[in-house]
Amino acid sequence: MSENVALIPLRGGSKGIPNKNINDLCGKPLCKWSIEAALGVKNIDKVYVSTESKVIKDLVLSFNLGVEVIDRPKSLATDEATTDSVLAHFAKKVNFKNLITIQATSPLVSSKSIYEALNLFLLNKYDSLLSISRTKQFLWSDNFKPLNYDPSNRPRRQDFDGCAVENGAFYITKKEIIENLETRLAGNIGFYEMAVEDSFEIDNKLDLEIIKSIMKFKGIINE
């Protein structure tokens, strides 16, 4: 049995950007950024991809990086299918203790962040963990009630801690949580805080341009 394995779910369909998961991002298919981040974590034993797409499967295997592809049923690749159902399907196919789920749509996630989060998860004996970032926006509910500050005592930005936001970049979950509850977050939940600039997700073409600008600013690319 593997101790820690990573899974990158790669669905073939996408409405915002056609073939988003294999769309070019600065000279690499989008999914390759997350795959390489996972492979760079020394205490991840094996990296997997779950997909229903033969095109994606063939592309991932063509990288020759030792990534194993799990064939996903088409019923788990619809707009209605949840990531948690994909994790449950994966848990039936692979023997592991802890699963690190990494979203390909968060290509700025680094091996360092995943490594630190996994060590935090193991050290504190969490049942699950999620990546977060912090927002200093003032939030209001649908019925226009302040959620994270007092309007009559508005804090200065430099004195305001803001609030944590689930950024969707990655999750870590014990196998029994996935098997018993079919969810990625339950039990004793831990948090790993990422920098805001590393938390951007790609959902549309504008997001692609934002990510490219961040990569250039951080020196990840030179163009």
N, C-alpha and C positions, 0 to 999 in steps of 0.2 A: 504493500500500500504506500502511495506517495503521501508525504506529510503536507506539503503546500503545493497546490497547482493553480495556474492562472487560466481563466477562460475569457476569450474575447468574442462576444456574440456579434455575428456579421450577417444581417439580413440582406437579401438581395434587393428588395424593393425600397424605394424612397420617393416621397412626394416633393420635398423641398429641393433636393438636388438629385437628379437621376443617377443611379449607381453610386450613391454617395460614399459608401464604404471603400470603394476602389477608385474614387476620383483622385486625380493627381493633386498633391499638396507639396509644392516646392520640390518636385522631382521624385517623389515617392507616392505610391498609392496611400490614401489616408490610413488604411488599416495597418500599414507597415510601421507607422510611428508607434502605435500602441504595442504591437508585437515586439518590436525591438526594445521598448521600455520594459516589458515583462521579462524578456530574455536577459536583460541586464541586471536582474535581481538575483543575487547568488543563492538565496534560500528559497527560491521557487524551483521546484523539482522538474516541472513539466509545464509547457504552454500549449493550450488547446484553442481551437477556433470552432464555433458552432455555426453552421450555415445550411440553408436549403439550396443554395445556388451553386451549380457546377462551375460557373465562371469564377466565382470567388474561391471555391475549393481549389481549382486548378491554379489560380494565381498564387494563393498562399503556399501551395506545395512547390510552386516554381521558385519561391524564395530560397529553398533548400536550407532552411534554418532549424529543421528538426521539429517544427510545429505539427501537431497532429490535428486533423480535421474530423470533427464529429458531424455526421450527417443528421441534419435536423428535419423532422417531418414538416411538410408544407403547412400543416395545420398550426404549427408553432411559428409561422413566419408571416402571419396576416397582420393587418393593422390592429386587430383586436387582441392578438396574443401578447401576453406579458413577458417581461424579462424573467420574472420569477418562475414562470412555467418552463422557460428554456433552461433555467438552472436546475429545476426538478428533473427534467429529461436528462440533462448531463449527469446528474448525481446517480442515475440508474445505470449509466454506461461506464462510469469511471470510479475507481476505488481511490479515495483520498480522505484526508482529515480536515483540511481547511481549503476553502476556495477563495481566490482573489478574482473578482469579476471586474474587468477593465473595459470601459466604453471607448470604442474607436473614435467616437465623435469628440473626444477630449485629447487631442494629439499633443498637448503641452505637458501632459503628465510625465514625470521623469522616473527613471529607475530609482533614484534617490528617495523620492517621495513614497513610492510603493514599498521600498525596503524599510524606511523608517516607520511607516504605518504598520507593516507586518510585524516588526519587532515590538511595537507598542501593543499590538493585538496579543501577541504571545506572552509578553512580559506581564500584562495585566489580566491575562486569562479571560479576555472578553469572549462572548459568544458570537458577536458580530461587530462590525465597524464600518463607518462610512466616512468618506472624504467631505470636508466642508470648506467653505470660504466665508469671509466676513463682509457684510454690507453695512455701510453707515448711512443708508437711506432711511428716511422716516416712513414707516409703514402704517397703512390704514386698512381696516377691514372693509368688507363689501357694504356694510351698513355705516361706514365712515366713522369708525371709532379708532383712535390711535392704538397701535399694537405694541410699539417698542419705545415710546417716549411720552413725556408730558408736555403738550403744547403750551401750557402756561408757564413752563419752566424749561424752555428749549435749550438743550445743551450745545456748547460749542463743539464743532466737529472734532477738534483735537482732544476733547474731554469725553467724547462719546464712544463707547465700546461697540455700539451697533448690535447686530445679531447674527447668529450663524445661519448659513444657507447651505442646504444639501446641494452640492454642485454636480453630482452624478458621475464624477470622474471614475471612481472605483469603490468597491465594497469588498469586505472580507467576511466570510461566513463559515461557521462550523458545518460540517456535512449534515449532522443530525438536525440542525435547524431547518435546512433546506428539505430534508427528507420528511420530517414530521410536520412542518408548518407551511411548506412551499412558499417561503419568503426569504429575502436576503437579510432582513433586519429583525431581530427578536432577542429576548433574553437580556443579558448584560451587554449593553451597546456602548462601544467606544467611538471616539471621534478623532480624526486627523485633520488639522487645519492646513490648507494650502493657500499660497499667495493668490490674490484675486487675479493677477495677470496669467496665472497658470491654470485657471479654472474655466476658461472660455470653452463653450461647446459649439460645434458646427451643426447648424440646422438649415441654413440657407446660404446663398451665394455671397451675401454681404459678410456673413460670419467667416467665410473662407478668406476674404480680403483682410479682415481684422486679425485673424490668426497669422497670416503671412506677415503683416506689419509687426506683430509681437515677436515672431520668430526672427525677423530681421533686427529688431531693436535689441533682442537678447543675444544676438550673435549666433543663433542656431543655423541661420543661412546667411549667405553673403550677397545675394542678389539685391 
